[in-house]
Amino acid sequence: MCTSLRDCTAKEPHDLIAELKPAHPPRLYGSAGCETWSVRFSPDGSYFAWSMGYGFVKLLSWPLTSKDAEAGRSEEKTLNCGQTVWALAFGPSMSTRVDALHQNRRDHELLLAIGLNNGVIQVWVVSTGNLRVTLTGHQAPVRDLVFTPNGSLTLVSASRDKTLRIWDLAKKGASPHVLRGPDYWVFRCSISPDSSVIASVCNLDSKVYLWSLRSYTFMRHVTYDHERTMASCDFSQDGALLAIASYHSTTGWWLDLWDPYTADLLTRVEDCEVCAYRSDNLLTSLSFSPVGLLLAFKDYRALRIWDVERDKLVTDTDHNRAGGVCCAFHPDGGVIATGCRDGHVKFWRVPRLVPSLKHLCRIALRFSISTYQVEALPLPKKILEYLTYRDIPKQKIVYCKEHCR
């Protein structure tokens, strides 16, 4: 079953909340320096972190005022990291799906971890803007960082040195657990909402690596049949879906939803079939909303938000900003931030959608029960298909604005 996301009525919101402009203009001849490689909201939504290029990170209180957006004034802090900043992560982080009784109840100050070009990870105290600790061990740029969503100070880092490292920041001086196996640069990683599984992708490796965060061991691959360049990955809020972004010069980009338990491909969203042969449009980032079943994905042409439950695009915007490289939802799901190669950051209002009651029941069940356990239940086939996300179309094509007529 194949559907086309060709609906040109997916409204461009025209309600851009704010835009942050870089302090320094791009260098001549397109040389690197000013790129916004990472944007992040704090878990409580009160802070926004922006890697603004040239080794600086800006910490801003949220929401921004109009003066903040225009002049960069606020209760802001500028962190001078001394190296190109690739990754940001706030911690501790708590999943909205974790039962409060199982949350890590220790009170920790809010931290910001920053991954640098020289392989170093700096951990800053948000309230004071002071450097708390420097983590060394990676031998190449740290491309991604994520705290486990159980309220602990466990930090996972992904690096071009082909390893992932798991750091316990609550234990001063503790050596990290090192996960080895990939033959290529590790670009992105994501942690399941129950903090049991790490998913990671490499730049030239046509497979996804799944690791156990409980035993620090490799679990399984999610494998592609064709050569792909892997770009990003993220778990849904119930952990039952794993979204993977990839691209190839001859077939364009793909956004795939996998079942992380069975390694079954559930659906594939493809780039505009008219433009798929072009190599100038790459899918660079994706992120599940913390509210509802919305999946945002950013390529060089646009920011799109797909309502997976209703199978429709609810946002298709930012068409004139070339080189978008990252996106991140606010914890309440009402705002999404995008970062670009020219250093700009834009904040977009996300349509407010009310999840259906049956979907809320599904995510409550799937947070605790694997696909295998669901399939063993004595339920009608259609209910089992719904609970395991087997009822969504198998293939889609997202047409660009130029060819959606």
LINJOQUI-V194842 format. One record per backbone hydrogen bond with DSSP energy under -1.0 kcal/mol. CO is the residue of the C=O (numbers start at 1). NH is the residue of the N-H. Records with the same first field share a line. If there is no record, write none. Layout:
# LINJOQUI-V194842
CO=NH  NH
This chain:
# LINJOQUI-V194842
1=395
3=397
4=6
5=399
7=10
18=347
20=345
27=30
28=31
33=54
35=37
38=51
40=49
42=45
46=62
47=42
48=60
49=40
50=52  58
53=56
55=81
56=52
57=79
58=50
59=77
60=48
65=69
66=70
67=71
68=72
74=76
77=59
79=57
84=117
87=115
89=113
91=111
93=151
95=98
99=102
110=126
111=91
112=124
113=89
114=122
115=86  87
116=119  142
120=116
121=135
122=114
123=132  133
124=112
125=129
130=125
133=123
135=121
141=160
144=158
146=156
149=95
150=104
153=169
154=148
155=167
156=146
157=165
158=143  144
159=162  186
163=159
164=179
165=157
166=177
167=155
168=171
171=174
177=166
179=164
185=203
188=201
190=199
192=195
196=213
197=192
198=211
199=190
200=209
201=187  188
205=207
206=224
208=222
209=200
210=219  220
211=198
212=216
217=212
220=210
222=208
229=247
232=245
234=243
236=239
241=236
242=258
243=234
244=256
245=231  232
246=254
247=229
248=252
252=248
253=271
254=246
255=269
256=244
257=266  267
258=242
259=263
264=259
267=257
268=396
269=255
270=398
272=276
275=278
285=298
287=296
293=308
294=289
295=306
296=287
297=304
298=284  285
302=299
303=317
304=297
305=314  315
306=295  308
307=311  312
312=307
315=305
317=303
323=341
326=339
328=337
330=333
334=350
335=330
336=348
337=328
338=346
339=325  326
340=36  343
344=340
345=20
346=338
347=17
348=336
356=360
357=361
358=362
359=363
360=364
361=365
362=366
363=367
365=368  369
370=374
371=375
374=377
377=379
380=384
381=385
382=386
383=387
384=388
385=390
386=389
394=268
395=3
396=270
397=5
